[in-house]
Amino acid sequence: MIGSHDHISTSFNNELSNLNESLLEMGRILENMYEKSIIAFDQKSEDASREVILNDKKIDDLETSIINQIQMLIAKRQPMGVDLRVLVGCTRIAGYMERIGDLISSVNKRNIILIEHNIENEKKDIVDLFSSAMKLFKKSLDCFARKDFKLAEVVRKQDLDIDKQYKHFFNELLEKMSNESKLVVPGTHMLFIAKNLERIGDHATNIADSISYMATGEVQAPDRPKISE
């Protein structure tokens, strides 16, 4: 459950538990959306992509519900110290998850456009990027479920690997596009997809940083190391 200590009020514990479950449910839906996105991209499935896009509404609704829960708890309980940090951290996590949902939806909108193009030779590297971002997101969810702020540092370091993959993919595809005019249109969409995947890695890291903040009260520097494009 959210928080590392029990409260005198059983109802407060229950409210925190409900908030915890709402965030975990949000994470489960995002995992499902992400996994279906990989299938949609690999199999050129417009139906799968449209299903993912529709599911983004669930993420938006859950974020609204979670923010309402947090506002109610702050007004009702007037938390201080670690309890307030936990609620602030949960607000941030809900926001990062909502943004991940938007990014996944954007990936699928572009996948629908790409279905009509032959891009098999360019798919491998971006599929690898899909996989890396997915693993990092799952690790950030594990960090939240276990409230393991030490795992947050692992997530931060692995985000750099995704940055390297993105930079490699970006440079390779840009060179191909400059030599093959037929790749310009599909290549542009693939570059946006790759950037969205890189951003998902960033938000996964932000989630892990929020866990660290909840546990320690320390705010990670916003200018964490990045691989320049």
N, C-alpha and C positions, 0 to 999 in steps of 0.2 A: 504494500500500500504506500501511497505518497506520504512522505514524512518519515522521519527516523525515530519518532517517539510517540507514545500514547498521550491522549488528552483526557482530562477529567471528564469532559463531555463525550459520552458515547455517541451522541448524535453528530458531533463534529467529526469523529472518526468515520462514521458511516458516510457523511457527506464527502469527505476526502476520498474514501474508497470508491464512491460513485463517480467522482471526478476522474480518478485513476482509470476506472473501467472505460469511461467515455473516451479517454485519450488512447487507450489500448485498442478499442474498437476502431477508432479513426486510423490507427496504424495498420490494423488487419485489413481494412478496406483498401488502403493504399498499396499494401503488399499484393493483394489480389489484382488491383488495377495494373500494377507494374508487371506482374507475371503475365497477365493477359496481353499487355502491350508488346512484350517480347515475342509471344506467339503471333500476334497480329502482324508484326514487322517481318518475322521469319517466314510466315505462310501467306503474306500479302492478303490478309483477311480484313476486308472492309467492315464486315459485321462485328468482328471482335473489337476493332478500333471504335466503332460507334457505341458499342456497349460500354467501353471504358469512358468515353466522353460523357455519356449519360450518368455514369456513376460519380462523376466529379460533383454533381449536385448534392450527393450524400455527404461528401466531405465538407462542402460549404455549409450545409445544414448542421452538421456536427460541430463545426467550429463555432457557429452562432450559439448553439446550445451550451457548449463548454464555456464560452465567454460569459454567457448569462449566469451559469452556475458559479463561476468565479466572482462575478460582481455581487451576486447574492451573498456568497460566503464572506466577502470583505465587508459588506454593509452589515451583515448579521453578527459576525464574530469579531470584527475589528482586530484581525491578527497582527502580531508583531514578531520580530526576529525571524527565526527559521520558518515559521508558518507563513509569514508574509512572503518570504523568498520563494517558498514552494509555490504559492499561488501566482506570483509574478512569473516564475519559471514555466508554470503550466500555460499561462497566457502566451508566452513566447513560443512554446512547443506547438500549441494549437495553430498559431499563425504560420510557423514554418511548415507544418504538415499541409495546411491549406494551400500554401504556395507550391509545394511538391505536387499536390493534386492538379493545380493549374498547369504545371509544367508537363505532367504526364498527359493531360488532356491535349495540350499543344502538340506534343510528340505524335499523338494519334491522328490529329487533324492533318498534320503533314504526311503521315504514313498513307492516309487515304489518297492524297494527291500523288504520292510516289508509286502507288500500285501499278499505274499505267506505264511506268518507266522501267527499263531494264538496267538494274544497278547491282546485279549479283556480284560483280567483281569488287564493288566498293562496300559490300555489306559486312564483311568479316570484322574489320576493325571497329565499326560502330556497334556490332553485336557484342564485341569484347567490352566496349565502353558501357553498354547496357548492363552487362553482367557485373562489372566493377561497381557501378553506381548502385545497383540493386543490393549487392553484398554490403556496401557501406551503409545504406539505409537500414537494412535488417540489423546491422550491428548497432546502429544508433537506437533502434527500437529495443534491442536487448539491453542496451545501456539504461534505457528508461525503465523497462520492466524490472530489472534487477537493482536499479538505483545505484549503479556501479560507476562512480565518477572517475575511477582510475581507467576504466575502459574508454572514457571520453578522450583521453590523450592518445590512445591507439587510433581512434577514429580520426582525430585531427591529423595524425601523421599519414594515414592511408589516403586522406583526401588529396595529398600531394601527388600520389600515384595516379589518381584520376586526372588531375591537372596535366600531368605528363602525357597520359594517353590522349587527352583532348588536343593538346598542342601538336602531337605527332599526327593525329588524324586530320586536324585542320590544315597543317602544312602540306601533307601528302595529297589531300583532296583538292586543295587550292591549285597545286601544281598540275594535277590531272585536268582540272577545269580550264586552265590556261592553254592546254594543248589539245583538248577535245571539246569543241563547241557544243556538242550534243549533251555534255554533262553539266552545262551551266545551270539549266533550270532545276533538274533533280539534285544536282550538287548543292545548290543554294539551300534547298529544303533540308538536305542531309546535314549541312553545316549548322542550321538552326536546331535540328534535332540533337546534334552532338553538344551544342552549347547548352541546351536544356538539360541534358544528362549531366553535364559538368556542374550546372547550377543545382541539380538535385543532390549531388555530392556535397556542395557547399551547405545546403540546408540541412542535410543529414549531420554535418559537422556542427552546425548551429544548434541542432537538437541536443547533441552530446555536450556542447558547451553549456547549454541551459541546465542540464543535469548537474554538471560540475558547479555551476552557480548555486543551485538549490542546496547542494551539499556543503559548500565551502564559503559561499558569499563572495567569491572572487569572480570578477567579470573578465573574460578573456579579451585580449587586445583585438580590436576589429581588423587590424592590419596583419592578420596571421600570414605566414609565408605563402606566396602564390607563385605559380609558374607563369612567367610572362608569355603572352601570345606572340 
